[in-house]
Amino acid sequence: MGAVRQYVFPTVRIVIWAVIAAALVALALKGAELDPPDALQPTGEITESVIPVAKGSVTNAVTVPASVISDPPVEIKATADGVVAEIQVDDGSVDKDVRVLWIKTEEPVEPVVEVDEESGEETITEQEPKVTWTSALAPVSGTVDVTVLKDQAVTVGETIGTVDPGTLSVSGTLTADQQYRLVGAKGTAEVTLKGGPAPFTCTGLTIGEAPAGGTTGGEDAMGEAPEAATGAVRCSIPPKVKAFSGLGAEIEITNGNAKDVVVVPISAVLGTSQTGKVWTVAKAGAEPEPRDVTLGLTDGLQVEITKGLKPGEEILEFTPIDDGTEGGVDCDDTSAYDEASMTGDMEAMQAFEEECFG
């Protein structure tokens, strides 16, 4: 038994390991010959989602990030040509329409000429100039600062001082989409101050041009650059509301509310303001057909259809993707991009990159 353990078992193990090694070498040199399974055949079918047109309600409310700012001083303008005759309020507080100073205007008057009938001698009598006194009034209540001196000559429209109203406003910038949604908005808005009092109503809502180089804020959560600002919104904070310049805020502007109207998801419409296009489906299995529609209010999720659709009609839930290249960029043809790169046409290069690479 000892001889078996000493000679036979080790020999058997060596033979087994040798067979395994030879098999591995053969497999590595020849490769595995496996019969591939039958090719998989697709059994699914892609269908476009179709939804019925229905009625609903939509409120067009836009929330704009903003901040509290101090209202700028209001200029006092000279209302006549002349000289500053008297300054009645040089500095300090003043109420609206209070006289700040007098402007004296002198107009020459033609002399009186008398002729003696017997001798023919003329006598010329000079006349005093015509004097007109004009008031320059404070345009708003606040702290006045007169920037002219007594007896100084001024011309009509010239700035002769300022009034600091000491009031605050809330101001924010708008994207193009928000600006379209706020066309015709006026009156009031709801303001929320960060860390401040309860939301309140601000007055004197105005929408105008965006400041030069303005954006809507910093990078978003995906690290993408902010949208360029195309408009600006502003409204006045009531005097009773305690606020400070520089505070962050939000302005919520409601520009219309429609009830029991035809509404569809914005994903179903090509276009977001005034006019758009939807794809109607006449019956099951039929090809979708484009149809022009007139758009009304939108809340960012759904949009009102004022003309072009009726309740009960069926449309595609999502606008179809045009995979053709007509009127666009052929991403498979890089010759145009190469030519633009060689000629330094940055606009053509940017258009190709945005279309094909996102």
C-alpha positions in Angstrom: 0.0 0.0 0.0 2.9 2.3 0.7 4.3 1.7 -2.7 1.0 2.7 -4.3 0.9 5.9 -2.4 4.5 6.7 -3.2 4.6 5.9 -6.9 1.1 5.2 -8.4 -0.9 8.2 -7.2 1.7 10.9 -8.1 2.0 9.4 -11.5 -1.7 9.4 -12.1 -1.9 13.1 -11.1 0.8 14.0 -13.4 -0.9 12.3 -16.3 -4.3 14.0 -15.5 -2.6 17.5 -15.4 -0.8 16.8 -18.7 -4.1 15.9 -20.4 -5.8 19.1 -19.1 -2.8 21.2 -20.3 -2.9 19.7 -23.7 -6.7 20.3 -24.0 -6.2 24.0 -23.1 -3.5 24.4 -25.6 -5.6 22.9 -28.4 -8.6 25.1 -27.4 -6.4 28.2 -27.5 -4.9 27.4 -30.9 -8.1 26.3 -32.7 -10.7 28.4 -30.9 -14.1 27.3 -29.7 -16.4 26.1 -32.4 -19.9 26.9 -31.2 -22.9 26.8 -33.4 -24.6 30.3 -33.3 -28.2 30.3 -32.3 -30.8 31.2 -34.7 -30.8 34.9 -35.5 -33.2 36.8 -33.3 -36.2 38.2 -35.2 -38.0 41.3 -34.0 -41.5 40.7 -32.9 -42.4 44.2 -31.5 -43.9 47.1 -33.5 -43.4 50.8 -32.9 -46.6 52.7 -32.8 -47.3 56.4 -32.4 -49.3 57.5 -29.4 -52.7 58.9 -30.4 -54.8 61.0 -27.9 -58.3 62.5 -28.2 -58.8 66.3 -28.1 -60.7 67.4 -25.1 -61.7 70.5 -23.2 -60.1 71.8 -20.0 -58.8 74.9 -18.2 -55.5 76.6 -18.5 -53.9 79.4 -16.5 -51.0 81.3 -18.0 -48.8 82.1 -15.0 -45.1 82.8 -15.4 -42.7 82.8 -12.4 -39.5 85.0 -12.9 -36.4 84.9 -10.6 -35.8 88.5 -9.6 -34.2 90.8 -7.0 -35.0 94.0 -5.1 -33.5 97.2 -6.5 -33.6 100.8 -5.4 -35.5 103.1 -7.8 -33.2 105.6 -9.5 -33.4 109.4 -8.9 -35.9 111.2 -11.0 -34.6 114.2 -12.9 -36.1 117.7 -12.6 -36.2 119.4 -16.0 -36.2 123.1 -16.8 -39.5 124.0 -18.3 -38.4 127.3 -20.0 -35.4 129.2 -21.2 -34.1 131.8 -18.8 -32.1 132.3 -15.6 -32.6 130.7 -12.2 -34.2 133.6 -10.3 -34.9 131.9 -6.9 -34.2 128.4 -5.4 -36.9 127.6 -2.9 -35.9 124.0 -2.1 -32.2 123.3 -2.3 -32.0 120.0 -0.5 -34.0 117.9 1.9 -37.4 116.3 1.6 -40.0 117.5 -0.9 -43.5 116.5 -1.9 -44.6 115.8 -5.4 -45.5 119.0 -7.4 -43.9 121.3 -4.9 -42.1 124.3 -6.5 -38.3 123.7 -6.3 -37.2 127.0 -8.1 -38.3 129.9 -10.2 -37.0 130.5 -13.8 -37.1 134.1 -15.0 -37.5 134.6 -18.7 -37.2 138.1 -20.3 -38.5 138.9 -23.8 -37.4 142.2 -25.4 -40.3 144.5 -26.4 -40.1 146.8 -29.4 -39.4 150.5 -28.5 -42.2 153.1 -29.0 -41.4 155.6 -31.8 -43.2 159.0 -31.8 -42.9 161.6 -34.7 -43.5 165.3 -34.2 -45.9 166.4 -36.9 -44.5 169.9 -37.2 -40.7 169.2 -37.0 -40.8 165.6 -38.1 -38.5 164.7 -35.2 -38.6 161.2 -34.0 -38.7 160.2 -30.3 -37.8 156.6 -29.4 -38.9 155.3 -26.0 -37.3 152.1 -24.9 -39.7 149.5 -23.3 -39.1 147.2 -20.3 -38.7 143.6 -21.4 -41.6 141.2 -20.9 -40.9 139.0 -17.9 -42.3 135.5 -17.4 -41.9 133.5 -14.3 -42.0 129.7 -14.6 -42.0 127.1 -11.8 -39.9 123.9 -11.8 -41.8 121.3 -9.8 -40.7 118.2 -8.1 -41.8 115.2 -10.3 -42.1 112.8 -7.3 -41.9 113.0 -3.5 -38.4 112.3 -2.0 -35.1 113.9 -1.3 -34.3 116.8 -3.7 -30.8 117.8 -4.9 -30.6 121.0 -7.0 -27.6 121.0 -9.4 -27.8 124.7 -10.7 -27.0 128.0 -9.1 -29.0 131.3 -8.7 -28.7 133.5 -11.8 -27.4 130.6 -13.9 -28.8 130.4 -17.4 -30.8 127.3 -18.3 -32.6 126.0 -21.4 -35.9 124.1 -21.6 -35.4 120.4 -21.0 -32.1 120.8 -19.2 -31.6 118.8 -16.0 -31.6 121.2 -13.1 -31.7 118.7 -10.2 -33.0 115.3 -9.1 -35.4 113.8 -6.6 -34.5 110.5 -4.9 -37.8 108.8 -4.2 -36.4 106.3 -1.7 -38.6 103.6 -3.0 -37.9 100.0 -4.1 -38.9 97.8 -7.0 -38.5 94.1 -8.0 -36.8 93.4 -11.3 -36.1 90.3 -13.3 -35.2 89.1 -16.8 -37.3 87.1 -19.3 -36.5 84.4 -21.8 -38.0 84.5 -25.3 -40.6 81.9 -24.3 -41.6 83.8 -21.2 -41.8 87.1 -23.1 -44.2 85.5 -25.6 -46.4 84.3 -22.8 -46.5 87.7 -21.2 -47.5 89.7 -24.4 -50.1 92.2 -23.2 -49.5 91.6 -19.5 -50.1 94.7 -17.3 -51.2 95.8 -13.9 -50.1 93.8 -11.0 -48.1 90.7 -10.0 -47.5 88.5 -7.0 -44.0 88.9 -5.3 -42.3 86.6 -2.9 -39.2 87.9 -1.1 -36.7 85.3 0.0 -36.6 85.2 3.8 -39.1 88.1 3.9 -42.8 88.6 4.6 -45.7 86.8 3.1 -46.3 87.1 -0.7 -47.7 90.5 -1.7 -49.1 92.3 -4.7 -46.8 94.7 -6.5 -48.1 97.5 -8.8 -47.0 99.3 -11.9 -46.0 96.1 -13.8 -43.9 96.9 -16.8 -42.2 94.7 -19.4 -39.4 96.0 -21.6 -36.1 95.3 -23.2 -33.5 93.2 -21.4 -30.3 94.9 -20.2 -27.3 94.6 -22.5 -25.5 91.2 -22.0 -28.3 90.0 -19.7 -28.9 86.3 -18.9 -31.5 84.5 -16.9 -29.1 83.3 -14.2 -26.2 80.9 -13.7 -25.6 77.4 -15.0 -28.5 75.0 -14.6 -28.3 71.6 -12.8 -26.9 70.0 -16.0 -24.1 72.6 -16.2 -25.5 74.2 -19.3 -25.1 77.9 -20.0 -28.1 80.1 -19.1 -30.5 81.3 -21.8 -30.0 84.8 -23.1 -32.5 87.3 -21.7 -34.7 88.9 -24.3 -36.9 91.0 -22.0 -37.1 92.5 -18.5 -40.0 92.8 -16.0 -40.3 95.3 -13.1 -42.9 96.3 -10.6 -43.1 98.6 -7.5 -43.0 97.4 -3.9 -45.7 99.0 -1.8 -44.3 101.4 0.8 -45.8 99.4 3.7 -43.7 96.3 2.7 -40.3 96.2 4.5 -37.6 95.2 2.0 -34.0 95.8 1.3 -32.1 96.4 -2.0 -30.3 93.2 -3.1 -32.8 90.7 -1.7 -33.7 87.8 -3.9 -37.3 87.5 -5.0 -39.7 85.8 -7.4 -42.3 87.5 -9.5 -45.4 85.5 -10.5 -47.3 87.1 -13.3 -50.7 85.7 -14.3 -51.5 86.7 -17.9 -54.9 85.1 -18.5 -57.1 82.3 -17.4 -59.3 80.2 -19.7 -62.0 77.7 -18.6 -63.8 75.0 -20.7 -61.6 75.5 -23.8 -59.9 73.1 -26.2 -56.5 72.2 -24.8 -53.8 69.7 -25.9 -50.3 68.9 -24.5 -47.6 71.2 -25.7 -45.8 68.0 -26.9 -48.5 67.6 -29.6 -47.9 71.1 -31.1 -45.2 72.4 -33.2 -45.0 76.0 -32.1 -45.7 77.6 -28.7 -47.2 81.1 -29.4 -49.9 82.5 -31.7 -49.8 79.8 -34.4 -48.8 76.1 -34.5 -49.3 72.8 -36.2 -50.7 69.4 -35.0 -51.0 66.0 -36.7 -54.5 64.7 -36.8 -55.4 61.0 -37.2 -58.7 60.4 -39.1 -59.0 56.7 -38.2 -57.0 53.8 -36.8 -54.1 52.9 -39.1 -54.4 56.1 -41.2 -51.4 58.3 -41.8 -51.3 61.4 -39.6 -52.0 64.7 -41.4 -50.6 68.1 -40.4 -53.1 70.8 -39.6 -52.5 74.5 -38.8 -54.0 75.7 -35.5 -54.3 79.0 -33.6 -52.8 79.0 -30.1 -54.1 80.8 -27.0 -53.0 80.5 -23.4 -50.4 78.0 -22.2 -49.2 77.0 -18.7 -46.1 75.3 -20.0 -47.7 71.8 -20.0 -50.7 72.3 -22.1 -51.9 74.9 -24.6 -55.3 76.3 -25.6 -56.4 75.8 -29.2 -58.6 78.7 -30.2 -59.0 77.6 -33.8 -58.4 74.5 -35.9 -59.4 71.6 -33.6 -62.6 70.3 -32.1 -63.2 68.1 -29.1 -63.3 64.4 -30.0 -60.8 64.6 -32.8 -57.6 62.5 -32.4 -54.1 63.8 -32.8 -50.5 62.5 -32.2 -49.4 63.0 -28.6 -45.9 63.9 -29.9 -45.0 65.8 -33.0 -43.3 63.5 -35.5 -39.6 63.8 -36.0 -38.5 64.8 -39.4 -35.5 62.6 -40.2 -35.0 64.1 -43.7 -32.4 66.6 -44.6 -34.4 69.0 -46.7 -33.9 72.5 -45.3 -31.6 71.1 -42.6 -28.1 69.6 -42.2 -27.0 66.2 -43.6 -25.0 64.8 -40.7 -23.7 62.0 -42.9 -22.1 64.5 -45.3 -19.1 66.1 -43.6 -17.8 67.8 -46.7 -19.7 71.0 -45.9 -18.2 71.0 -42.4 -14.7 70.4 -43.7 -15.1 73.3 -46.2 -16.4 75.6 -43.6 -13.5 74.7 -41.3 -11.0 75.5 -44.1 -12.6 78.8 -45.0 -13.2 79.8 -41.3 -17.0 80.0 -41.6 -17.7 79.7 -37.9 -21.5 80.1 -38.3 -21.7 77.1 -40.7 -19.5 75.0 -38.4 -21.6 75.9 -35.3 -24.9 75.1 -37.2 -23.5 71.6 -38.2 -22.3 70.9 -34.6 -25.6 72.0 -33.0 -27.6 69.9 -35.5 -25.5 66.7 -35.4 -23.8 66.7 -32.0 -26.2 68.6 -29.9 
